Amino acid sequence: MKLAMIGFGQAGGKIVDRFLDYDDRTGSGIVRAAIAVNSAKADLMGLKNIPQENRVLIGQARVKGHGVGADNELGAEVAEEDIDEVQNAIDAIPTHEVDAFLVVAGMGGGTGSGGAPVLAKHLKRIYTIPVYGLGVLPGTDEGGIYTLNAARSFQTFVREVDNLMVFDNDSWRQTGESVEGGYEQINEEIVRRFGILFGAGEVGDGQEVAESVVDSSEIINTLSGGGVSTVGFASEEVDMNTGGGLLSRFTGDGGGDDNLDAANTTNRITSLVRKAALGRLTLPCEIEGTERALLVLAGPSEYLNRKGIERGRKWLEEETGSMEVRGGDYPREEPEVAAAILLSGVTNVPRIKRLQQVAIEAQDNIDDIQQESEENLEELVEDDEDELEPLF
Ligand SMILES: Nc1nc2c(ncn2[C@@H]2O[C@H](COP(=O)(O)OP(=O)(O)OP(=O)(O)O)[C@@H](O)[C@H]2O)c(=O)[nH]1
């Protein structure tokens, strides 16, 4: 599946930047275009892979390249005021070659959390292809303003996109890591999961024909209907030289041993599917009640079989209670077999329920919060003025 990715704010830009790196490393070809939008000049300068001409600075008249200091309303305002700047960058994309937009943003800050829903709404008015969101929730220890921003942003972002895929930083925090180092690892986990899902729809010319390949329309159908999605993932290293099972190398004539190999392959797949669905999801939730799901099995084609995928798919149907579970394979020459599961339209999500509660409570003490936000912004502009003066 070919995507036009737009990273809004610092987290969004860094994640899209990493998707480009993933594409280079794996040749998956999912990023047709990559754009970064930010109100902080320094954040745009820190990106490695997104071309300079696709880095859009917004809000210059208001915040002079310093960022909006976690002020989510200001983030939304500058996005609205400068939406034409963003559109200019999008105009350079051959959108007829793109299956969907993916707007990526951290929901705890100001620029991305305020701006991403504004951009999604704008894109939906103009284009007929789907507009998806990938929203990152802040850690619960990041402070009240981040939680509140996320609560507000979530409500609008989920309404403006065709589906909001969520990654919760809170469940992925590493202890003993520097914040930056931690994000590097977390971002790699993000691109690996979504890279396999979207990459599955890109298997095409010149690649080995699989038994039941996933195509982009299956991804789009799983995401259609809207709501919130989460992704499960599990992988196991395999030896690329030995084929579907060790035995096949040593027994020339197949027969019973081939059956044994097939059984090993099937068992590996079914256990990976269970691990992926019951292990740590990008957004932890109860999988029961999921509306639609897509199972992708990636790996060297000799390690994939229809029986395993079909069993995994049936098991997912039972666990989720959904009648709409799709499944397929994604043959690729990496020394691992991986199961990625997209659970779309999840309903029982404790973190989201808590955020909704926060949004309701916030109505009661809005003055305190606004003051915290204003102080935050002043502090940031002062800091930036000391540190970033040479840039302007
Ligand atoms: N997964 C991930 N999360 C990040 C990363 N950087 C920041 N975050 C999260 O994103 C939130 C902050 O959003 P940012 O993207 O830094 O903020 P912004 O949108 O640029 O807005 P302002 O800085 O307020 O102008 C925090 O709550 C962090 O949890 C990253 O590289 N990866």
The ligand as an SDF file (V2000), in Angstrom:
LIG
                    3D

 32 34  0  0  0  0  0  0  0  0999 V2000
    6.8490    7.6990   20.1950 N   0  0  0  0  0  0  0  0  0  0  0  0
    7.3830    8.9170   20.2640 C   0  0  0  0  0  0  0  0  0  0  0  0
    6.8030    9.8570   21.0070 N   0  0  0  0  0  0  0  0  0  0  0  0
    7.3810   11.0800   21.0760 C   0  0  0  0  0  0  0  0  0  0  0  0
    8.5700   11.3790   20.3910 C   0  0  0  0  0  0  0  0  0  0  0  0
    8.8900   12.6760   20.6620 N   0  0  0  0  0  0  0  0  0  0  0  0
    7.9170   13.1470   21.4730 C   0  0  0  0  0  0  0  0  0  0  0  0
    7.0040   12.1910   21.7340 N   0  0  0  0  0  0  0  0  0  0  0  0
    5.7400   12.2940   22.4690 C   0  0  0  0  0  0  0  0  0  0  0  0
    5.0210   13.3530   21.8890 O   0  0  0  0  0  0  0  0  0  0  0  0
    4.5360   14.2510   22.8660 C   0  0  0  0  0  0  0  0  0  0  0  0
    5.0070   15.6580   22.5710 C   0  0  0  0  0  0  0  0  0  0  0  0
    4.7160   15.9110   21.2840 O   0  0  0  0  0  0  0  0  0  0  0  0
    5.7650   16.6150   20.3450 P   0  0  0  0  0  0  0  0  0  0  0  0
    5.5820   15.9840   19.0280 O   0  0  0  0  0  0  0  0  0  0  0  0
    7.1280   16.6590   20.9400 O   0  0  0  0  0  0  0  0  0  0  0  0
    5.1690   18.0890   20.3750 O   0  0  0  0  0  0  0  0  0  0  0  0
    4.8250   19.0160   19.1650 P   0  0  0  0  0  0  0  0  0  0  0  0
    3.6540   18.4840   18.4550 O   0  0  0  0  0  0  0  0  0  0  0  0
    6.0600   19.2310   18.3640 O   0  0  0  0  0  0  0  0  0  0  0  0
    4.3300   20.3460   19.8720 O   0  0  0  0  0  0  0  0  0  0  0  0
    5.1400   21.4710   20.6280 P   0  0  0  0  0  0  0  0  0  0  0  0
    6.5160   20.9470   20.9370 O   0  0  0  0  0  0  0  0  0  0  0  0
    4.3260   21.7170   21.8340 O   0  0  0  0  0  0  0  0  0  0  0  0
    5.1660   22.6300   19.7040 O   0  0  0  0  0  0  0  0  0  0  0  0
    5.0910   13.8460   24.1570 C   0  0  0  0  0  0  0  0  0  0  0  0
    3.9690   13.5800   24.9270 O   0  0  0  0  0  0  0  0  0  0  0  0
    5.8960   12.5880   23.9210 C   0  0  0  0  0  0  0  0  0  0  0  0
    5.3220   11.5280   24.6340 O   0  0  0  0  0  0  0  0  0  0  0  0
    9.1580   10.3660   19.5940 C   0  0  0  0  0  0  0  0  0  0  0  0
   10.1890   10.5210   18.9370 O   0  0  0  0  0  0  0  0  0  0  0  0
    8.5190    9.1600   19.5750 N   0  0  0  0  0  0  0  0  0  0  0  0
  1  2  1  0
  2  3  2  0
  2 32  1  0
  3  4  1  0
  4  5  2  0
  4  8  1  0
  5  6  1  0
  5 30  1  0
  6  7  2  0
  7  8  1  0
  8  9  1  0
  9 10  1  0
  9 28  1  0
 10 11  1  0
 11 12  1  0
 11 26  1  0
 12 13  1  0
 13 14  1  0
 14 15  2  0
 14 16  1  0
 14 17  1  0
 17 18  1  0
 18 19  2  0
 18 20  1  0
 18 21  1  0
 21 22  1  0
 22 23  2  0
 22 24  1  0
 22 25  1  0
 26 27  1  0
 26 28  1  0
 28 29  1  0
 30 31  2  0
 30 32  1  0
M  END
$$$$
